[in-house]
Amino acid sequence: NRANQLAHQLIALGISPDDRVAICVERGPGMIVALLAILKA
């Protein structure tokens, strides 16, 4: 799904479990996808 795809992209960029990741999106499905991806990465 989209959250897994984004999580894999974040990992490929070098995001590790203790890194902080900022998101700037409007409330909606995109925000949920981003939050899930960050938690999975």
PQR file with spaces between the fields and no chain letter, atoms N, CA, C, O and H, PARSE charges and radii, in Angstrom:
ATOM       1  N    ASN     1       0.834   -1.189    0.000 -0.4000 1.5000
ATOM       2  CA   ASN     1       0.000    0.000    0.000 -0.0000 2.0000
ATOM       3  C    ASN     1       0.878    1.253    0.000  0.5500 1.7000
ATOM       4  O    ASN     1       2.105    1.159    0.003 -0.5500 1.4000
ATOM       5  N    ARG     2       0.249    2.406   -0.003 -0.4000 1.5000
ATOM       6  CA   ARG     2       0.994    3.667   -0.137 -0.0000 2.0000
ATOM       7  C    ARG     2       1.894    3.940    1.054  0.5500 1.7000
ATOM       8  O    ARG     2       2.993    4.468    0.883 -0.5500 1.4000
ATOM       9  H    ARG     2      -0.748    2.482   -0.005  0.4000 1.0000
ATOM      10  N    ALA     3       1.455    3.593    2.253 -0.4000 1.5000
ATOM      11  CA   ALA     3       2.285    3.832    3.438 -0.0000 2.0000
ATOM      12  C    ALA     3       3.559    2.994    3.379  0.5500 1.7000
ATOM      13  O    ALA     3       4.635    3.479    3.729 -0.5500 1.4000
ATOM      14  H    ALA     3       0.562    3.164    2.391  0.4000 1.0000
ATOM      15  N    ASN     4       3.447    1.754    2.946 -0.4000 1.5000
ATOM      16  CA   ASN     4       4.634    0.897    2.822 -0.0000 2.0000
ATOM      17  C    ASN     4       5.591    1.429    1.756  0.5500 1.7000
ATOM      18  O    ASN     4       6.807    1.412    1.948 -0.5500 1.4000
ATOM      19  H    ASN     4       2.573    1.360    2.662  0.4000 1.0000
ATOM      20  N    GLN     5       5.046    1.899    0.639 -0.4000 1.5000
ATOM      21  CA   GLN     5       5.890    2.456   -0.416 -0.0000 2.0000
ATOM      22  C    GLN     5       6.656    3.671    0.096  0.5500 1.7000
ATOM      23  O    GLN     5       7.856    3.801   -0.146 -0.5500 1.4000
ATOM      24  H    GLN     5       4.059    1.913    0.484  0.4000 1.0000
ATOM      25  N    LEU     6       5.966    4.555    0.799 -0.4000 1.5000
ATOM      26  CA   LEU     6       6.618    5.749    1.335 -0.0000 2.0000
ATOM      27  C    LEU     6       7.630    5.382    2.409  0.5500 1.7000
ATOM      28  O    LEU     6       8.692    5.999    2.488 -0.5500 1.4000
ATOM      29  H    LEU     6       4.991    4.450    0.996  0.4000 1.0000
ATOM      30  N    ALA     7       7.323    4.392    3.234 -0.4000 1.5000
ATOM      31  CA   ALA     7       8.265    3.946    4.265 -0.0000 2.0000
ATOM      32  C    ALA     7       9.546    3.421    3.624  0.5500 1.7000
ATOM      33  O    ALA     7      10.640    3.712    4.108 -0.5500 1.4000
ATOM      34  H    ALA     7       6.461    3.890    3.170  0.4000 1.0000
ATOM      35  N    HIS     8       9.425    2.659    2.552 -0.4000 1.5000
ATOM      36  CA   HIS     8      10.607    2.143    1.861 -0.0000 2.0000
ATOM      37  C    HIS     8      11.421    3.282    1.247  0.5500 1.7000
ATOM      38  O    HIS     8      12.651    3.230    1.237 -0.5500 1.4000
ATOM      39  H    HIS     8       8.536    2.423    2.160  0.4000 1.0000
ATOM      40  N    GLN     9      10.746    4.301    0.741 -0.4000 1.5000
ATOM      41  CA   GLN     9      11.463    5.457    0.192 -0.0000 2.0000
ATOM      42  C    GLN     9      12.212    6.198    1.294  0.5500 1.7000
ATOM      43  O    GLN     9      13.348    6.627    1.089 -0.5500 1.4000
ATOM      44  H    GLN     9       9.747    4.343    0.749  0.4000 1.0000
ATOM      45  N    LEU    10      11.589    6.352    2.455 -0.4000 1.5000
ATOM      46  CA   LEU    10      12.253    7.018    3.577 -0.0000 2.0000
ATOM      47  C    LEU    10      13.485    6.238    4.022  0.5500 1.7000
ATOM      48  O    LEU    10      14.533    6.824    4.294 -0.5500 1.4000
ATOM      49  H    LEU    10      10.667    6.003    2.621  0.4000 1.0000
ATOM      50  N    ILE    11      13.356    4.926    4.094 -0.4000 1.5000
ATOM      51  CA   ILE    11      14.493    4.084    4.488 -0.0000 2.0000
ATOM      52  C    ILE    11      15.606    4.202    3.452  0.5500 1.7000
ATOM      53  O    ILE    11      16.783    4.254    3.808 -0.5500 1.4000
ATOM      54  H    ILE    11      12.505    4.450    3.873  0.4000 1.0000
ATOM      55  N    ALA    12      15.238    4.244    2.172 -0.4000 1.5000
ATOM      56  CA   ALA    12      16.239    4.385    1.113 -0.0000 2.0000
ATOM      57  C    ALA    12      16.969    5.726    1.207  0.5500 1.7000
ATOM      58  O    ALA    12      18.121    5.843    0.789 -0.5500 1.4000
ATOM      59  H    ALA    12      14.281    4.202    1.884  0.4000 1.0000
ATOM      60  N    LEU    13      16.292    6.734    1.756 -0.4000 1.5000
ATOM      61  CA   LEU    13      16.919    8.048    1.935 -0.0000 2.0000
ATOM      62  C    LEU    13      17.786    8.109    3.185  0.5500 1.7000
ATOM      63  O    LEU    13      18.449    9.116    3.438 -0.5500 1.4000
ATOM      64  H    LEU    13      15.356    6.639    2.095  0.4000 1.0000
ATOM      65  N    GLY    14      17.781    7.031    3.966 -0.4000 1.5000
ATOM      66  CA   GLY    14      18.647    6.972    5.137 -0.0000 2.0000
ATOM      67  C    GLY    14      17.968    7.306    6.448  0.5500 1.7000
ATOM      68  O    GLY    14      18.643    7.554    7.447 -0.5500 1.4000
ATOM      69  H    GLY    14      17.243    6.214    3.760  0.4000 1.0000
ATOM      70  N    ILE    15      16.646    7.319    6.464 -0.4000 1.5000
ATOM      71  CA   ILE    15      15.921    7.586    7.707 -0.0000 2.0000
ATOM      72  C    ILE    15      16.060    6.372    8.617  0.5500 1.7000
ATOM      73  O    ILE    15      15.814    5.240    8.200 -0.5500 1.4000
ATOM      74  H    ILE    15      16.097    7.118    5.653  0.4000 1.0000
ATOM      75  N    SER    16      16.457    6.619    9.865 -0.4000 1.5000
ATOM      76  CA   SER    16      16.588    5.531   10.836 -0.0000 2.0000
ATOM      77  C    SER    16      15.558    5.733   11.945  0.5500 1.7000
ATOM      78  O    SER    16      14.962    6.806   12.034 -0.5500 1.4000
ATOM      79  H    SER    16      16.656    7.539   10.204  0.4000 1.0000
ATOM      80  N    PRO    17      15.336    4.726   12.792 -0.5600 1.5000
ATOM      81  CA   PRO    17      14.279    4.794   13.805  0.2800 2.0000
ATOM      82  C    PRO    17      14.353    5.991   14.757  0.5500 1.7000
ATOM      83  O    PRO    17      13.312    6.430   15.245 -0.5500 1.4000
ATOM      84  N    ASP    18      15.526    6.530   15.037 -0.4000 1.5000
ATOM      85  CA   ASP    18      15.622    7.646   15.982 -0.0000 2.0000
ATOM      86  C    ASP    18      15.641    9.013   15.308  0.5500 1.7000
ATOM      87  O    ASP    18      15.801   10.029   15.985 -0.5500 1.4000
ATOM      88  H    ASP    18      16.372    6.174   14.640  0.4000 1.0000
ATOM      89  N    ASP    19      15.481    9.059   13.991 -0.4000 1.5000
ATOM      90  CA   ASP    19      15.488   10.333   13.277 -0.0000 2.0000
ATOM      91  C    ASP    19      14.137   11.031   13.404  0.5500 1.7000
ATOM      92  O    ASP    19      13.092   10.392   13.529 -0.5500 1.4000
ATOM      93  H    ASP    19      15.351    8.234   13.441  0.4000 1.0000
ATOM      94  N    ARG    20      14.193   12.358   13.367 -0.4000 1.5000
ATOM      95  CA   ARG    20      12.963   13.147   13.350 -0.0000 2.0000
ATOM      96  C    ARG    20      12.611   13.437   11.902  0.5500 1.7000
ATOM      97  O    ARG    20      13.476   13.764   11.089 -0.5500 1.4000
ATOM      98  H    ARG    20      15.042   12.876   13.265  0.4000 1.0000
ATOM      99  N    VAL    21      11.328   13.311   11.592 -0.4000 1.5000
ATOM     100  CA   VAL    21      10.859   13.557   10.232 -0.0000 2.0000
ATOM     101  C    VAL    21       9.715   14.561   10.310  0.5500 1.7000
ATOM     102  O    VAL    21       8.727   14.334   11.009 -0.5500 1.4000
ATOM     103  H    VAL    21      10.626   13.045   12.252  0.4000 1.0000
ATOM     104  N    ALA    22       9.852   15.659    9.597 -0.4000 1.5000
ATOM     105  CA   ALA    22       8.801   16.676    9.563 -0.0000 2.0000
ATOM     106  C    ALA    22       7.869   16.399    8.389  0.5500 1.7000
ATOM     107  O    ALA    22       8.301   15.964    7.322 -0.5500 1.4000
ATOM     108  H    ALA    22      10.654   15.843    9.029  0.4000 1.0000
ATOM     109  N    ILE    23       6.591   16.659    8.608 -0.4000 1.5000
ATOM     110  CA   ILE    23       5.632   16.536    7.512 -0.0000 2.0000
ATOM     111  C    ILE    23       4.838   17.832    7.427  0.5500 1.7000
ATOM     112  O    ILE    23       4.557   18.466    8.444 -0.5500 1.4000
ATOM     113  H    ILE    23       6.240   17.013    9.475  0.4000 1.0000
ATOM     114  N    CYS    24       4.487   18.212    6.232 -0.4000 1.5000
ATOM     115  CA   CYS    24       3.693   19.417    6.010 -0.0000 2.0000
ATOM     116  C    CYS    24       2.641   19.081    4.955  0.5500 1.7000
ATOM     117  O    CYS    24       2.855   19.276    3.758 -0.5500 1.4000
ATOM     118  H    CYS    24       4.716   17.697    5.406  0.4000 1.0000
ATOM     119  N    VAL    25       1.519   18.582    5.415 -0.4000 1.5000
ATOM     120  CA   VAL    25       0.422   18.224    4.518 -0.0000 2.0000
ATOM     121  C    VAL    25      -0.884   18.658    5.165  0.5500 1.7000
ATOM     122  O    VAL    25      -0.965   18.812    6.384 -0.5500 1.4000
ATOM     123  H    VAL    25       1.345   18.424    6.387  0.4000 1.0000
ATOM     124  N    GLU    26      -1.899   18.853    4.342 -0.4000 1.5000
ATOM     125  CA   GLU    26      -3.217   19.176    4.872 -0.0000 2.0000
ATOM     126  C    GLU    26      -3.821   17.927    5.503  0.5500 1.7000
ATOM     127  O    GLU    26      -3.462   16.801    5.161 -0.5500 1.4000
ATOM     128  H    GLU    26      -1.833   18.728    3.352  0.4000 1.0000
ATOM     129  N    ARG    27      -4.735   18.150    6.422 -0.4000 1.5000
ATOM     130  CA   ARG    27      -5.408   17.011    7.047 -0.0000 2.0000
ATOM     131  C    ARG    27      -6.182   16.231    5.995  0.5500 1.7000
ATOM     132  O    ARG    27      -6.832   16.803    5.121 -0.5500 1.4000
ATOM     133  H    ARG    27      -5.027   19.065    6.700  0.4000 1.0000
ATOM     134  N    GLY    28      -6.096   14.927    6.102 -0.4000 1.5000
ATOM     135  CA   GLY    28      -6.789   14.076    5.149 -0.0000 2.0000
ATOM     136  C    GLY    28      -6.064   12.756    5.005  0.5500 1.7000
ATOM     137  O    GLY    28      -5.193   12.427    5.810 -0.5500 1.4000
ATOM     138  H    GLY    28      -5.568   14.462    6.812  0.4000 1.0000
ATOM     139  N    PRO    29      -6.418   12.004    3.987 -0.5600 1.5000
ATOM     140  CA   PRO    29      -5.797   10.691    3.789  0.2800 2.0000
ATOM     141  C    PRO    29      -4.283   10.757    3.619  0.5500 1.7000
ATOM     142  O    PRO    29      -3.573    9.856    4.065 -0.5500 1.4000
ATOM     143  N    GLY    30      -3.783   11.811    2.981 -0.4000 1.5000
ATOM     144  CA   GLY    30      -2.344   11.943    2.790 -0.0000 2.0000
ATOM     145  C    GLY    30      -1.595   12.052    4.097  0.5500 1.7000
ATOM     146  O    GLY    30      -0.484   11.539    4.227 -0.5500 1.4000
ATOM     147  H    GLY    30      -4.361   12.543    2.619  0.4000 1.0000
ATOM     148  N    MET    31      -2.198   12.720    5.071 -0.4000 1.5000
ATOM     149  CA   MET    31      -1.555   12.858    6.378 -0.0000 2.0000
ATOM     150  C    MET    31      -1.474   11.503    7.073  0.5500 1.7000
ATOM     151  O    MET    31      -0.455   11.180    7.682 -0.5500 1.4000
ATOM     152  H    MET    31      -3.101   13.137    4.966  0.4000 1.0000
ATOM     153  N    ILE    32      -2.519   10.726    6.987 -0.4000 1.5000
ATOM     154  CA   ILE    32      -2.528    9.408    7.620 -0.0000 2.0000
ATOM     155  C    ILE    32      -1.472    8.512    6.979  0.5500 1.7000
ATOM     156  O    ILE    32      -0.755    7.790    7.672 -0.5500 1.4000
ATOM     157  H    ILE    32      -3.347   10.989    6.491  0.4000 1.0000
ATOM     158  N    VAL    33      -1.382    8.565    5.648 -0.4000 1.5000
ATOM     159  CA   VAL    33      -0.372    7.771    4.940 -0.0000 2.0000
ATOM     160  C    VAL    33       1.020    8.185    5.388  0.5500 1.7000
ATOM     161  O    VAL    33       1.867    7.332    5.649 -0.5500 1.4000
ATOM     162  H    VAL    33      -1.965    9.151    5.085  0.4000 1.0000
ATOM     163  N    ALA    34       1.263    9.492    5.481 -0.4000 1.5000
ATOM     164  CA   ALA    34       2.581    9.985    5.884 -0.0000 2.0000
ATOM     165  C    ALA    34       2.920    9.552    7.304  0.5500 1.7000
ATOM     166  O    ALA    34       4.040    9.111    7.562 -0.5500 1.4000
ATOM     167  H    ALA    34       0.575   10.185    5.269  0.4000 1.0000
ATOM     168  N    LEU    35       1.977    9.671    8.221 -0.4000 1.5000
ATOM     169  CA   LEU    35       2.228    9.276    9.608 -0.0000 2.0000
ATOM     170  C    LEU    35       2.522    7.784    9.718  0.5500 1.7000
ATOM     171  O    LEU    35       3.446    7.384   10.426 -0.5500 1.4000
ATOM     172  H    LEU    35       1.067   10.029    8.011  0.4000 1.0000
ATOM     173  N    LEU    36       1.750    6.969    9.029 -0.4000 1.5000
ATOM     174  CA   LEU    36       1.990    5.524    9.065 -0.0000 2.0000
ATOM     175  C    LEU    36       3.351    5.175    8.471  0.5500 1.7000
ATOM     176  O    LEU    36       4.064    4.319    8.994 -0.5500 1.4000
ATOM     177  H    LEU    36       1.000    7.294    8.453  0.4000 1.0000
ATOM     178  N    ALA    37       3.703    5.840    7.382 -0.4000 1.5000
ATOM     179  CA   ALA    37       4.995    5.571    6.744 -0.0000 2.0000
ATOM     180  C    ALA    37       6.147    5.932    7.665  0.5500 1.7000
ATOM     181  O    ALA    37       7.130    5.196    7.753 -0.5500 1.4000
ATOM     182  H    ALA    37       3.123    6.535    6.957  0.4000 1.0000
ATOM     183  N    ILE    38       6.030    7.061    8.353 -0.4000 1.5000
ATOM     184  CA   ILE    38       7.089    7.477    9.275 -0.0000 2.0000
ATOM     185  C    ILE    38       7.213    6.484   10.417  0.5500 1.7000
ATOM     186  O    ILE    38       8.323    6.138   10.822 -0.5500 1.4000
ATOM     187  H    ILE    38       5.231    7.658    8.282  0.4000 1.0000
ATOM     188  N    LEU    39       6.092    6.025   10.936 -0.4000 1.5000
ATOM     189  CA   LEU    39       6.140    5.044   12.024 -0.0000 2.0000
ATOM     190  C    LEU    39       6.746    3.722   11.557  0.5500 1.7000
ATOM     191  O    LEU    39       7.461    3.068   12.315 -0.5500 1.4000
ATOM     192  H    LEU    39       5.190    6.306   10.608  0.4000 1.0000
ATOM     193  N    LYS    40       6.466    3.327   10.321 -0.4000 1.5000
ATOM     194  CA   LYS    40       7.001    2.069    9.802 -0.0000 2.0000
ATOM     195  C    LYS    40       8.489    2.163    9.489  0.5500 1.7000
ATOM     196  O    LYS    40       9.213    1.173    9.582 -0.5500 1.4000
ATOM     197  H    LYS    40       5.884    3.859    9.705  0.4000 1.0000
ATOM     198  N    ALA    41       8.945    3.370    9.114 -0.4000 1.5000
ATOM     199  CA   ALA    41      10.364    3.547    8.793 -0.0000 2.0000
ATOM     200  C    ALA    41      11.147    3.593   10.083  0.5500 1.7000
ATOM     201  O    ALA    41      12.370    3.737   10.059 -0.5500 1.4000
ATOM     202  H    ALA    41       8.357    4.175    9.038  0.4000 1.0000
